[in-house]
Each structure stands twice: as C-alpha cells, then as structure tokens.
Amino acid sequence: SGSVGSGIPTAAQLASSLHGALMGYTLVRYGPWSAELDFDWVEATSNNKFVSGPLGNIVGVTESASMVRVAPGFGYQFVNSAVADMPLTVDARAGFAFFHWDASISSGPPSLKGNSSFVQPWLGGRLAVYPAPQWRVTLDAAAQGFGVSGGSWGWGVDLLVAYGVTDWMDVTGGFRALKSSRNEDDKGPAGNGKRIFDLLAYGPILGVGFRF
C-alpha cells in the first residue's frame, strides 16, 4: 500500500511519480454480436522521508508499483430501439480480466518485493444513446471477481460522450472508475501473512477514437 498524495494529484506530483500510463479500447461488431478488448497499464514511484527512532533519524523510503490489466469480452445487443426519437441500444457483456502487478518498497539496502498474476471473470452491460447524428453517449458498467481467488470482487463504470468529427474519427470525453481487489493465495515474503491486491483508479478521460 502506498500513496503519492491525497485526493487528485497535482501536475507536479504526477510529473515526479508517474513513469507512464496507457489506456486503450477496441470494439468490433458483427450484427448484434460484438467483441471488445480493454487494456490498462500504469507505472509509478513515490519517494518519501520519515523521522525514525529516538534520535530523529531521517529515513528515505522508495515505493514503486506497476499494473497491467487486459480484459477481453463478448457482447450481444438485445435492445435496438428509440426513446423520444433518440436511437438507443443495450448490450449484455461478459469476459475475463487478466491482471499482473509488481510492487517494491525499499529503504537503502533493505527492500521488499512482490508480484502476481491472476484472472477474474466479469459480467456487465452497455447503454448507448444517440441524441444527434454526430453524438453518442455511452454508459458501461461491470461487476468482476464474484468471490473467486480468495474472495475477490471488483467493479468498473464509465460514462463517455463522443462527437464524430468525420466518418472515421471521433473525440471522446467522460469519466471512468475501476475497482479490483484480491486476497493472494500464497504467503508473503516472510511466510507469515497473505498479500492483498487492492486497486482503485478513477478520473476524467479525453481521447480520440477511430472507426473502420
């Protein structure tokens, strides 16, 4: 468990701690059927100083972590209708999410490291509304884990608004949140306790999409 700040980090905090991040999403449709692939990667480091011991020695602690999430899935569009003359579609979705994480904490020579990979199933839905010819509003929601792997649970939700600049490109903005946790089956490095993976990522999104 580590923190680079409370609340939404400032630009200076991000510049000093975030090594890199990448988000991508692909959706392919064939009639009412669809296939999707969601990808997330983030890597960050936090350097902190603490006062330790009766002499007030200053100890530097470095925390680093990286996470990769790859979530393929399939969907079926069971509603294709209109509300107040606005086209509306609803998709049922299912798939699995593959996670891999690495984390370390060090203070000089002593250090602790951990990593793990695991898979969680997910079920969700997608609601899309088209208020105007070039506009699309999409709400995605999913539940994940369902108690597998030591009682793991998670959820994800995003609300996105897209504007079609051309027939093949659109600009998308909105908000996204992702929560996932897992109690590791194996013991920690000291052999006397379980490792726990707990991720909460949220924030605004601004991106560019391409259609083929």
Residue frames as a rotation matrix with the C-alpha (Angstrom) as fourth column:
SER 1
0.584 0.812 0.000 0.00
0.812 -0.584 0.000 0.00
0.000 0.000 -1.000 0.00
GLY 2
-0.556 -0.785 -0.275 1.44
0.754 -0.615 0.230 3.36
-0.349 -0.079 0.934 -0.97
SER 3
0.628 0.776 -0.053 0.29
0.710 -0.599 -0.370 6.89
-0.319 0.195 -0.928 -1.72
VAL 4
-0.442 -0.740 0.508 1.64
0.864 -0.503 0.019 9.78
0.242 0.447 0.861 -3.76
GLY 5
-0.948 0.176 0.265 -0.82
-0.223 -0.962 -0.157 12.26
0.227 -0.208 0.951 -2.29
SER 6
-0.570 0.822 -0.008 -4.35
0.459 0.309 -0.833 12.67
-0.682 -0.478 -0.553 -1.04
GLY 7
0.406 0.801 -0.439 -7.20
-0.063 -0.455 -0.888 13.30
-0.912 0.388 -0.134 -3.43
ILE 8
0.921 -0.060 0.385 -6.42
0.389 0.121 -0.913 14.14
0.009 0.991 0.135 -7.05
PRO 9
0.103 -0.963 -0.249 -2.64
0.803 -0.067 0.593 14.54
-0.588 -0.261 0.766 -7.50
THR 10
0.568 -0.013 -0.823 -1.25
-0.253 -0.954 -0.159 17.80
-0.783 0.299 -0.545 -8.79
ALA 11
0.944 -0.264 -0.197 0.63
-0.170 0.123 -0.978 18.11
0.282 0.957 0.071 -12.08
ALA 12
0.107 -0.959 0.262 3.90
-0.913 -0.200 -0.356 18.34
0.394 -0.201 -0.897 -10.13
GLN 13
0.009 -0.048 0.999 3.13
-0.695 0.718 0.041 15.13
-0.719 -0.695 -0.027 -8.22
LEU 14
0.879 0.351 0.323 2.31
-0.014 0.696 -0.717 13.31
-0.477 0.626 0.617 -11.44
ALA 15
0.739 -0.643 -0.204 5.49
-0.441 -0.232 -0.867 14.55
0.510 0.730 -0.455 -13.11
SER 16
-0.130 -0.855 0.503 7.63
-0.971 0.007 -0.239 13.38
0.201 -0.519 -0.831 -10.18
SER 17
-0.285 0.056 0.957 5.98
-0.599 0.769 -0.223 9.98
-0.749 -0.636 -0.185 -9.64
LEU 18
0.678 0.662 0.320 4.26
-0.164 0.560 -0.812 8.73
-0.717 0.498 0.489 -12.80
HIS 19
-0.467 -0.865 0.186 6.58
-0.063 0.242 0.968 6.85
-0.882 0.440 -0.167 -15.15
GLY 20
-0.894 0.199 -0.401 3.92
-0.421 -0.067 0.905 6.09
0.153 0.978 0.143 -17.72
ALA 21
-0.368 0.839 0.400 0.31
-0.045 0.414 -0.909 5.10
-0.929 -0.353 -0.114 -18.33
LEU 22
-0.892 0.120 -0.435 -1.61
-0.440 -0.015 0.898 3.80
0.101 0.993 0.066 -21.33
MET 23
-0.286 0.870 0.401 -5.29
-0.109 0.386 -0.916 3.07
-0.952 -0.305 -0.015 -21.88
GLY 24
-0.822 0.041 -0.569 -6.82
-0.570 -0.044 0.820 1.54
0.008 0.998 0.060 -24.98
TYR 25
-0.222 0.828 0.515 -10.17
-0.163 0.489 -0.857 0.09
-0.961 -0.274 0.027 -26.05
THR 26
-0.875 -0.033 -0.483 -11.25
-0.483 0.111 0.868 -1.77
0.025 0.993 -0.113 -29.18
LEU 27
-0.170 0.888 0.428 -14.78
-0.241 0.383 -0.892 -2.82
-0.956 -0.254 0.149 -30.17
VAL 28
-0.936 -0.083 -0.343 -15.70
-0.353 0.245 0.903 -4.94
0.009 0.966 -0.259 -33.20
ARG 29
-0.175 0.956 0.237 -19.34
-0.531 0.111 -0.840 -5.51
-0.829 -0.273 0.488 -34.23
TYR 30
-0.962 0.076 -0.263 -20.99
-0.193 0.493 0.848 -8.09
0.194 0.867 -0.460 -36.47
GLY 31
-0.144 0.980 -0.139 -24.76
0.231 0.170 0.958 -7.72
0.962 0.106 -0.251 -36.44
PRO 32
0.765 0.485 0.424 -25.94
-0.280 -0.343 0.897 -7.86
0.580 -0.805 -0.127 -32.81
TRP 33
0.754 -0.536 -0.379 -22.70
0.657 0.615 0.436 -9.54
-0.001 -0.578 0.816 -31.69
SER 34
0.730 -0.583 0.357 -19.61
-0.456 -0.804 -0.383 -7.67
0.510 0.117 -0.852 -30.53
ALA 35
0.512 -0.686 -0.517 -16.09
0.817 0.575 0.046 -8.39
0.266 -0.446 0.854 -29.30
GLU 36
0.848 -0.185 0.496 -14.07
-0.257 -0.963 0.082 -5.98
0.462 -0.198 -0.864 -27.18
LEU 37
0.231 -0.832 -0.504 -10.62
0.854 0.422 -0.304 -5.60
0.465 -0.360 0.808 -25.68
ASP 38
0.923 0.066 0.378 -9.78
-0.132 -0.871 0.473 -3.23
0.361 -0.487 -0.796 -22.80
PHE 39
0.237 -0.927 -0.292 -6.14
0.788 0.359 -0.500 -2.50
0.568 -0.112 0.815 -21.90
ASP 40
0.915 -0.008 0.403 -4.69
-0.224 -0.841 0.492 -0.52
0.335 -0.541 -0.772 -18.98
TRP 41
0.261 -0.876 -0.405 -1.08
0.849 0.408 -0.336 -0.03
0.460 -0.256 0.850 -17.86
VAL 42
0.798 -0.081 0.597 0.36
-0.276 -0.930 0.243 2.28
0.536 -0.358 -0.764 -15.22
GLU 43
0.252 -0.785 -0.566 3.75
0.855 0.454 -0.249 2.53
0.453 -0.422 0.786 -13.50
ALA 44
0.635 0.029 0.772 4.68
-0.208 -0.956 0.207 4.97
0.744 -0.292 -0.601 -10.74
THR 45
-0.175 -0.736 -0.654 7.24
0.764 0.317 -0.561 5.64
0.621 -0.598 0.507 -8.00
SER 46
0.790 0.400 0.465 6.91
-0.005 -0.754 0.657 7.56
0.613 -0.521 -0.594 -4.75
ASN 47
-0.300 -0.916 -0.268 9.83
0.531 0.073 -0.844 8.86
0.792 -0.396 0.465 -2.68
ASN 48
0.726 0.593 0.347 9.10
-0.021 -0.486 0.874 9.77
0.687 -0.642 -0.340 0.95
LYS 49
-0.507 -0.861 0.044 11.09
-0.017 -0.042 -0.999 10.70
0.862 -0.508 0.006 4.04
PHE 50
0.676 0.708 -0.205 10.20
0.130 0.159 0.979 9.72
0.726 -0.688 0.015 7.60
VAL 51
-0.083 -0.631 0.771 11.59
-0.853 -0.355 -0.383 10.53
0.516 -0.690 -0.509 11.02
SER 52
0.612 0.238 -0.755 12.58
-0.018 0.958 0.288 7.28
0.791 -0.163 0.590 12.72
GLY 53
0.026 -0.625 -0.780 13.94
0.772 0.509 -0.381 6.30
0.636 -0.592 0.496 16.12
PRO 54
0.603 0.224 -0.766 14.58
0.761 -0.451 0.467 8.28
-0.240 -0.864 -0.442 19.33
LEU 55
-0.365 -0.829 -0.423 17.38
0.554 -0.559 0.617 10.27
-0.748 -0.009 0.664 17.66
GLY 56
0.461 0.663 -0.589 15.06
-0.090 -0.626 -0.775 11.55
-0.883 0.410 -0.229 14.97
ASN 57
-0.661 -0.731 0.168 16.95
0.047 0.183 0.982 9.99
-0.749 0.657 -0.086 12.07
ILE 58
0.184 0.681 -0.708 15.52
-0.781 -0.336 -0.527 10.76
-0.597 0.650 0.470 8.66
VAL 59
-0.489 -0.250 0.835 14.87
0.151 0.919 0.364 7.63
-0.859 0.305 -0.412 6.63
GLY 60
-0.391 0.314 -0.865 14.15
-0.876 -0.416 0.245 7.71
-0.283 0.854 0.437 2.91
VAL 61
-0.322 0.391 0.862 11.63
0.136 0.920 -0.367 5.19
-0.937 -0.001 -0.349 1.60
THR 62
-0.656 0.080 -0.750 11.01
-0.735 -0.290 0.612 4.50
-0.169 0.954 0.249 -2.09
GLU 63
-0.136 0.703 0.698 7.82
0.029 0.707 -0.707 2.79
-0.990 -0.076 -0.117 -3.23
SER 64
-0.671 -0.038 -0.741 7.26
-0.718 -0.213 0.662 1.63
-0.183 0.976 0.116 -6.79
ALA 65
-0.222 0.676 0.702 4.39
0.084 0.731 -0.677 -0.22
-0.971 -0.091 -0.219 -8.43
SER 66
-0.748 0.099 -0.656 3.19
-0.660 -0.209 0.721 -1.21
-0.066 0.973 0.222 -11.87
MET 67
-0.249 0.767 0.592 -0.05
-0.038 0.603 -0.797 -2.80
-0.968 -0.220 -0.121 -13.06
VAL 68
-0.874 0.084 -0.479 -1.25
-0.481 0.003 0.877 -4.29
0.075 0.996 0.038 -16.35
ARG 69
-0.266 0.855 0.445 -4.90
-0.106 0.433 -0.895 -5.19
-0.958 -0.285 -0.025 -16.99
VAL 70
-0.876 0.071 -0.477 -6.07
-0.472 0.077 0.878 -6.89
0.099 0.994 -0.034 -20.19
ALA 71
-0.483 0.799 0.358 -9.81
-0.120 0.345 -0.931 -7.57
-0.867 -0.493 -0.070 -20.37
PRO 72
-0.925 0.245 -0.290 -11.30
-0.274 0.098 0.957 -9.21
0.262 0.965 -0.024 -23.48
GLY 73
-0.556 0.793 0.248 -15.01
-0.044 0.270 -0.962 -9.86
-0.830 -0.546 -0.115 -23.74
PHE 74
-0.864 0.404 0.301 -18.03
0.408 0.211 0.888 -10.56
0.296 0.890 -0.347 -25.92
GLY 75
-0.711 0.658 -0.247 -21.40
-0.243 -0.560 -0.792 -8.84
-0.660 -0.504 0.558 -26.11
TYR 76
-0.653 0.607 0.453 -24.88
0.747 0.417 0.518 -9.27
0.125 0.677 -0.725 -27.57
GLN 77
-0.939 0.342 -0.013 -27.16
-0.342 -0.939 -0.038 -6.35
-0.026 -0.031 0.999 -28.43
PHE 78
-0.700 0.714 -0.033 -30.63
0.714 0.697 -0.070 -7.35
-0.027 -0.073 -0.997 -27.22
VAL 79
0.358 0.801 -0.480 -32.25
0.620 -0.588 -0.519 -3.89
-0.698 -0.112 -0.707 -27.46
ASN 80
-0.846 -0.484 0.222 -32.19
0.494 -0.558 0.667 -1.67
-0.199 0.674 0.712 -30.54
SER 81
0.161 0.986 0.040 -34.96
0.987 -0.161 -0.006 0.88
0.000 0.040 -0.999 -30.18
ALA 82
-0.545 -0.268 0.794 -35.62
0.331 -0.939 -0.089 4.59
0.770 0.215 0.601 -29.68
VAL 83
-0.027 0.489 -0.872 -36.67
0.977 -0.173 -0.127 6.82
-0.212 -0.855 -0.474 -26.78
ALA 84
0.475 0.297 -0.829 -38.07
0.202 -0.953 -0.225 10.30
-0.856 -0.061 -0.513 -27.55
ASP 85
0.998 -0.017 -0.054 -36.91
-0.056 -0.120 -0.991 9.85
0.011 0.993 -0.121 -31.16
MET 86
0.202 -0.978 0.051 -33.35
-0.979 -0.199 0.054 9.12
-0.042 -0.061 -0.997 -29.97
PRO 87
0.435 -0.109 -0.894 -31.84
-0.283 0.926 -0.251 5.77
0.855 0.362 0.372 -31.05
LEU 88
0.208 -0.302 0.930 -30.97
-0.970 0.056 0.235 3.58
-0.123 -0.952 -0.281 -28.07
THR 89
0.305 -0.176 -0.936 -29.10
-0.298 0.916 -0.269 0.27
0.904 0.361 0.227 -27.80
VAL 90
0.452 -0.179 0.874 -28.40
-0.866 0.146 0.478 -2.06
-0.213 -0.973 -0.089 -24.86
ASP 91
0.151 -0.513 -0.845 -25.72
-0.466 0.717 -0.519 -4.78
0.872 0.472 -0.130 -24.86
ALA 92
0.934 -0.040 0.356 -25.13
-0.289 0.504 0.814 -7.64
-0.212 -0.863 0.460 -22.44
ARG 93
0.350 -0.905 -0.241 -21.40
-0.647 -0.047 -0.761 -8.30
0.677 0.422 -0.602 -22.00
ALA 94
0.939 -0.157 0.306 -19.19
-0.143 0.630 0.763 -10.99
-0.313 -0.760 0.569 -20.46
GLY 95
0.550 -0.810 -0.201 -15.49
-0.195 0.109 -0.975 -11.77
0.812 0.575 -0.098 -20.36
PHE 96
0.701 -0.421 -0.576 -12.44
0.712 0.384 0.587 -12.06
-0.026 -0.822 0.569 -18.13
ALA 97
0.832 -0.475 0.288 -9.71
-0.436 -0.879 -0.192 -9.71
0.344 0.034 -0.938 -16.91
PHE 98
0.504 -0.773 -0.384 -6.03
0.755 0.611 -0.239 -10.65
0.420 -0.170 0.892 -16.65
PHE 99
0.935 -0.224 0.276 -4.02
-0.327 -0.849 0.415 -8.70
0.142 -0.478 -0.867 -14.07
HIS 100
0.324 -0.872 -0.368 -0.28
0.820 0.452 -0.350 -8.56
0.472 -0.188 0.861 -13.44
TRP 101
0.908 -0.032 0.419 1.25
-0.203 -0.907 0.369 -6.36
0.368 -0.420 -0.830 -10.75
ASP 102
0.040 -0.924 -0.381 4.74
0.765 0.274 -0.583 -5.66
0.642 -0.268 0.718 -9.42
ALA 103
0.830 0.201 0.521 5.47
-0.147 -0.821 0.552 -3.68
0.538 -0.535 -0.652 -6.26
SER 104
0.031 -0.844 -0.536 8.51
0.794 0.346 -0.499 -2.91
0.607 -0.410 0.681 -4.14
ILE 105
0.925 0.115 0.362 9.39
-0.123 -0.811 0.572 -0.81
0.360 -0.574 -0.736 -1.11
SER 106
0.273 -0.918 -0.288 12.98
0.806 0.382 -0.452 -0.06
0.525 -0.108 0.844 -0.14
SER 107
0.976 -0.138 0.168 14.97
-0.207 -0.824 0.528 2.00
0.066 -0.550 -0.833 2.35
GLY 108
0.069 -0.996 0.049 18.60
-0.942 -0.049 0.333 1.81
-0.330 -0.070 -0.941 1.39
PRO 109
-0.806 -0.456 -0.377 19.76
-0.561 0.792 0.241 -1.82
0.189 0.406 -0.894 1.05
PRO 110
-0.731 0.564 0.383 16.69
0.201 0.715 -0.669 -3.43
-0.652 -0.412 -0.637 2.74
SER 111
-0.615 0.586 -0.528 13.82
-0.788 -0.427 0.444 -3.98
0.035 0.689 0.724 0.32
LEU 112
-0.391 0.603 0.695 10.62
0.065 0.771 -0.633 -5.96
-0.918 -0.202 -0.341 -0.10
LYS 113
-0.725 0.138 -0.674 9.28
-0.686 -0.229 0.691 -7.04
-0.059 0.964 0.261 -3.47
GLY 114
-0.370 0.649 0.665 6.17
0.102 0.740 -0.665 -8.79
-0.924 -0.178 -0.340 -4.67
ASN 115
-0.626 0.277 -0.729 4.39
-0.777 -0.298 0.555 -9.66
-0.063 0.913 0.402 -7.90
SER 116
-0.517 0.530 0.672 1.49
0.144 0.828 -0.542 -11.76
-0.844 -0.184 -0.504 -9.02
SER 117
-0.820 0.380 -0.429 -0.75
-0.525 -0.201 0.827 -12.59
0.228 0.903 0.364 -11.97
PHE 118
-0.696 0.653 0.300 -4.38
0.262 0.619 -0.741 -13.63
-0.669 -0.437 -0.602 -11.79
VAL 119
-0.860 0.498 0.107 -7.60
0.049 -0.128 0.991 -13.81
0.507 0.858 0.085 -13.82
GLN 120
-0.701 0.706 -0.103 -11.08
0.045 -0.100 -0.994 -12.63
-0.712 -0.701 0.039 -12.81
PRO 121
-0.499 0.620 0.606 -14.37
0.851 0.218 0.478 -13.14
0.164 0.754 -0.636 -14.70
TRP 122
-0.826 0.304 -0.474 -16.67
-0.075 -0.894 -0.442 -10.16
-0.558 -0.330 0.761 -15.31
LEU 123
-0.283 0.824 0.491 -20.26
0.959 0.236 0.156 -9.50
0.013 0.515 -0.857 -16.38
GLY 124
-0.669 0.006 -0.743 -21.65
0.199 -0.962 -0.187 -6.16
-0.716 -0.273 0.643 -17.50
GLY 125
0.294 0.799 0.525 -23.83
0.879 -0.010 -0.476 -4.11
-0.375 0.602 -0.705 -19.77
ARG 126
-0.842 -0.527 -0.115 -23.63
0.419 -0.774 0.475 -1.16
-0.339 0.352 0.873 -22.12
LEU 127
0.357 0.932 -0.061 -26.25
0.744 -0.323 -0.585 1.53
-0.565 0.163 -0.809 -22.77
ALA 128
-0.794 -0.602 0.088 -25.74
0.509 -0.578 0.639 3.81
-0.334 0.552 0.765 -25.78
VAL 129
0.406 0.887 -0.220 -27.90
0.619 -0.444 -0.648 6.80
-0.672 0.127 -0.729 -26.71
TYR 130
-0.596 -0.550 0.585 -27.54
0.800 -0.350 0.487 8.87
-0.063 0.758 0.649 -29.90
PRO 131
0.003 0.673 -0.740 -29.06
0.543 -0.623 -0.564 12.32
-0.840 -0.400 -0.367 -29.17
ALA 132
0.554 0.097 -0.827 -27.90
-0.555 -0.698 -0.453 13.76
-0.621 0.710 -0.333 -32.53
PRO 133
0.971 -0.084 -0.222 -26.41
-0.132 0.585 -0.800 12.34
0.198 0.807 0.557 -35.74
GLN 134
0.234 -0.970 -0.065 -22.79
-0.155 0.028 -0.987 13.02
0.960 0.241 -0.144 -34.70
TRP 135
-0.257 -0.287 0.923 -23.18
-0.910 -0.250 -0.331 12.48
0.326 -0.925 -0.197 -30.94
ARG 136
0.222 0.286 -0.932 -23.09
0.069 0.949 0.307 9.32
0.973 -0.132 0.191 -28.82
VAL 137
-0.036 -0.164 0.986 -23.48
-0.962 -0.262 -0.078 8.93
0.271 -0.951 -0.149 -25.04
THR 138
0.152 -0.028 -0.988 -22.35
-0.104 0.994 -0.044 5.58
0.983 0.110 0.148 -23.62
LEU 139
0.220 -0.067 0.973 -22.66
-0.975 -0.057 0.217 4.13
0.041 -0.996 -0.078 -20.12
ASP 140
0.072 -0.292 -0.954 -20.68
-0.194 0.934 -0.301 0.96
0.978 0.206 0.011 -19.38
ALA 141
0.168 -0.031 0.985 -20.87
-0.985 -0.029 0.167 -0.96
0.023 -0.999 -0.035 -16.10
ALA 142
0.224 -0.157 -0.962 -19.48
-0.228 0.951 -0.208 -4.32
0.948 0.266 0.177 -14.98
ALA 143
0.688 -0.085 0.721 -19.02
-0.700 0.184 0.690 -6.47
-0.192 -0.979 0.067 -11.90
GLN 144
0.249 -0.758 -0.604 -15.86
-0.539 0.409 -0.736 -8.54
0.805 0.508 -0.306 -11.56
GLY 145
-0.636 -0.684 0.356 -14.37
-0.695 0.309 -0.649 -11.35
0.334 -0.661 -0.672 -9.48
PHE 146
0.327 0.921 -0.212 -17.53
-0.648 0.381 0.659 -12.86
0.688 -0.078 0.721 -7.95
GLY 147
0.702 0.008 0.712 -15.62
-0.685 0.284 0.671 -14.23
-0.197 -0.959 0.205 -4.95
VAL 148
0.882 -0.439 -0.173 -13.06
0.325 0.831 -0.452 -16.36
0.342 0.342 0.875 -6.80
SER 149
0.029 -0.996 0.080 -9.36
0.445 -0.059 -0.893 -16.43
0.895 0.062 0.442 -5.80
GLY 150
-0.664 -0.379 -0.645 -9.74
0.717 -0.076 -0.693 -15.89
0.214 -0.922 0.322 -2.09
GLY 151
0.115 0.821 -0.559 -12.87
0.873 -0.351 -0.337 -13.75
-0.473 -0.450 -0.758 -2.18
SER 152
-0.846 -0.512 -0.146 -12.00
0.367 -0.759 0.537 -11.24
-0.386 0.401 0.831 -4.89
TRP 153
0.339 0.932 0.128 -14.51
0.831 -0.233 -0.505 -8.65
-0.441 0.278 -0.853 -6.06
GLY 154
-0.763 -0.557 -0.329 -14.42
0.355 -0.786 0.506 -5.61
-0.540 0.269 0.797 -8.28
TRP 155
0.435 0.886 0.160 -16.43
0.685 -0.211 -0.697 -3.27
-0.584 0.413 -0.699 -10.45
GLY 156
-0.778 -0.627 0.022 -15.99
0.490 -0.585 0.646 -0.81
-0.392 0.514 0.763 -13.28
VAL 157
0.416 0.909 0.036 -18.08
0.763 -0.328 -0.557 2.03
-0.494 0.259 -0.830 -14.68
ASP 158
-0.772 -0.601 -0.205 -17.56
0.413 -0.721 0.556 4.74
-0.482 0.345 0.805 -17.28
LEU 159
0.496 0.864 -0.089 -19.71
0.561 -0.397 -0.727 7.49
-0.663 0.310 -0.681 -18.79
LEU 160
-0.612 -0.790 0.046 -18.43
0.452 -0.301 0.840 8.74
-0.649 0.535 0.541 -22.14
VAL 161
0.620 0.700 -0.354 -19.60
0.088 -0.511 -0.855 11.32
-0.780 0.499 -0.378 -24.66
ALA 162
-0.422 -0.755 0.501 -18.27
0.587 0.193 0.786 11.05
-0.691 0.626 0.361 -28.22
TYR 163
0.479 0.474 -0.739 -18.51
-0.298 -0.704 -0.644 13.53
-0.826 0.529 -0.196 -31.11
GLY 164
0.337 -0.305 0.891 -17.95
0.764 0.642 -0.070 12.28
-0.550 0.704 0.449 -34.65
VAL 165
-0.082 -0.470 -0.879 -15.51
-0.204 -0.855 0.477 14.70
-0.976 0.218 -0.026 -36.29
THR 166
-0.444 -0.024 -0.896 -15.53
-0.895 0.056 0.442 12.68
0.040 0.998 -0.046 -39.52
ASP 167
0.593 0.679 -0.433 -16.93
-0.685 0.708 0.171 9.33
0.422 0.195 0.885 -40.65
TRP 168
0.460 -0.489 -0.741 -13.81
0.278 0.872 -0.403 7.60
0.843 -0.020 0.537 -39.31
MET 169
-0.641 -0.734 -0.223 -12.70
0.476 -0.153 -0.866 9.68
0.602 -0.661 0.448 -36.28
ASP 170
0.563 0.792 0.235 -14.35
0.260 -0.440 0.859 10.90
0.784 -0.423 -0.454 -33.09
VAL 171
-0.591 -0.645 0.485 -13.31
-0.264 -0.413 -0.872 12.75
0.763 -0.643 0.074 -29.94
THR 172
0.302 0.666 -0.681 -14.37
0.409 0.555 0.724 11.21
0.861 -0.498 -0.105 -26.63
GLY 173
-0.641 -0.451 0.622 -14.56
-0.388 -0.509 -0.769 12.66
0.663 -0.733 0.151 -23.13
GLY 174
0.493 0.854 -0.163 -16.00
-0.224 0.306 0.925 11.50
0.840 -0.420 0.343 -19.84
PHE 175
-0.001 -0.401 0.916 -15.22
-0.998 -0.060 -0.028 9.80
0.066 -0.914 -0.400 -16.55
ARG 176
0.340 0.047 -0.939 -14.07
-0.232 0.972 -0.036 6.30
0.911 0.230 0.342 -15.65
ALA 177
0.080 -0.308 0.948 -13.58
-0.996 0.021 0.091 4.32
-0.048 -0.951 -0.305 -12.43
LEU 178
0.290 -0.091 -0.953 -12.16
-0.266 0.949 -0.172 0.84
0.919 0.303 0.251 -11.85
LYS 179
0.120 -0.194 0.974 -12.02
-0.991 0.028 0.127 -1.10
-0.052 -0.981 -0.189 -8.58
SER 180
0.547 0.020 -0.837 -10.49
-0.235 0.963 -0.131 -4.55
0.804 0.268 0.531 -8.10
SER 181
0.074 -0.522 0.850 -9.20
-0.997 -0.019 0.076 -6.50
-0.023 -0.853 -0.521 -5.11
ARG 182
0.573 0.041 -0.818 -7.84
-0.220 0.970 -0.105 -9.96
0.789 0.240 0.565 -4.41
ASN 183
0.570 -0.418 0.707 -6.53
-0.713 0.175 0.679 -11.88
-0.408 -0.891 -0.198 -1.40
GLU 184
-0.048 -0.677 -0.734 -3.44
-0.887 0.366 -0.280 -13.71
0.459 0.638 -0.618 -2.62
ASP 185
0.852 0.389 -0.351 -3.49
-0.255 0.892 0.372 -17.49
0.458 -0.228 0.859 -2.15
ASP 186
0.254 -0.842 -0.477 0.21
0.639 0.516 -0.571 -17.72
0.726 -0.160 0.669 -1.34
LYS 187
0.600 -0.119 -0.791 2.05
0.724 -0.338 0.601 -16.30
-0.339 -0.933 -0.117 1.65
GLY 188
0.954 -0.300 -0.009 4.06
-0.289 -0.913 -0.288 -13.09
0.078 0.277 -0.958 1.65
PRO 189
0.283 -0.931 -0.229 7.89
-0.377 0.111 -0.919 -12.97
0.882 0.347 -0.320 1.53
ALA 190
-0.458 -0.482 0.747 8.13
-0.858 0.019 -0.514 -13.58
0.233 -0.876 -0.422 5.30
GLY 191
-0.663 0.221 -0.715 5.77
0.030 0.962 0.270 -16.55
0.748 0.157 -0.645 5.11
ASN 192
-0.816 0.315 -0.485 3.50
0.553 0.178 -0.814 -15.23
-0.170 -0.932 -0.319 7.85
GLY 193
-0.201 0.807 -0.555 0.69
0.018 -0.563 -0.826 -13.43
-0.979 -0.176 0.098 6.08
LYS 194
0.179 0.374 0.910 -1.29
0.905 0.301 -0.302 -13.06
-0.387 0.877 -0.284 2.88
ARG 195
-0.911 -0.373 -0.177 -0.59
0.242 -0.828 0.506 -10.42
-0.335 0.418 0.844 0.28
ILE 196
0.143 0.988 -0.051 -3.55
0.653 -0.133 -0.746 -8.27
-0.744 0.074 -0.664 -0.73
PHE 197
-0.845 -0.281 0.456 -4.01
0.534 -0.493 0.686 -6.59
0.032 0.823 0.567 -4.10
ASP 198
0.159 0.900 -0.405 -6.33
0.796 -0.360 -0.486 -3.59
-0.583 -0.246 -0.774 -3.94
LEU 199
-0.835 -0.441 0.329 -6.71
0.545 -0.577 0.609 -1.17
-0.078 0.688 0.722 -6.85
LEU 200
0.374 0.896 -0.241 -8.92
0.714 -0.444 -0.541 1.91
-0.591 0.031 -0.806 -7.20
ALA 201
-0.796 -0.600 0.084 -8.37
0.489 -0.554 0.674 4.04
-0.358 0.577 0.734 -10.29
TYR 202
0.319 0.938 0.137 -10.65
0.893 -0.249 -0.376 6.88
-0.319 0.242 -0.916 -11.33
GLY 203
-0.409 -0.421 -0.810 -10.61
0.199 -0.907 0.371 10.16
-0.890 -0.010 0.455 -13.17
PRO 204
0.508 0.597 -0.621 -11.57
-0.422 -0.456 -0.784 12.08
-0.751 0.659 0.020 -16.30
ILE 205
-0.133 -0.469 0.873 -10.90
0.618 0.650 0.443 10.72
-0.775 0.598 0.204 -19.77
LEU 206
0.527 0.224 -0.820 -10.14
-0.511 -0.687 -0.516 12.55
-0.679 0.691 -0.247 -23.01
GLY 207
-0.334 -0.651 0.681 -9.30
0.138 0.682 0.719 10.51
-0.932 0.334 -0.138 -26.07
VAL 208
-0.201 0.180 -0.963 -9.51
-0.936 -0.326 0.134 10.05
-0.290 0.928 0.233 -29.83
GLY 209
-0.001 0.274 0.962 -11.28
-0.028 0.961 -0.274 7.13
-1.000 -0.028 0.006 -31.46
PHE 210
-0.609 -0.233 -0.758 -11.02
-0.757 -0.115 0.643 5.70
-0.237 0.966 -0.107 -34.95
ARG 211
0.269 0.779 0.567 -13.63
-0.314 0.627 -0.713 3.70
-0.911 0.014 0.413 -36.85
PHE 212
-0.769 -0.543 -0.337 -13.02
-0.529 0.245 0.813 1.32
-0.359 0.803 -0.475 -39.74
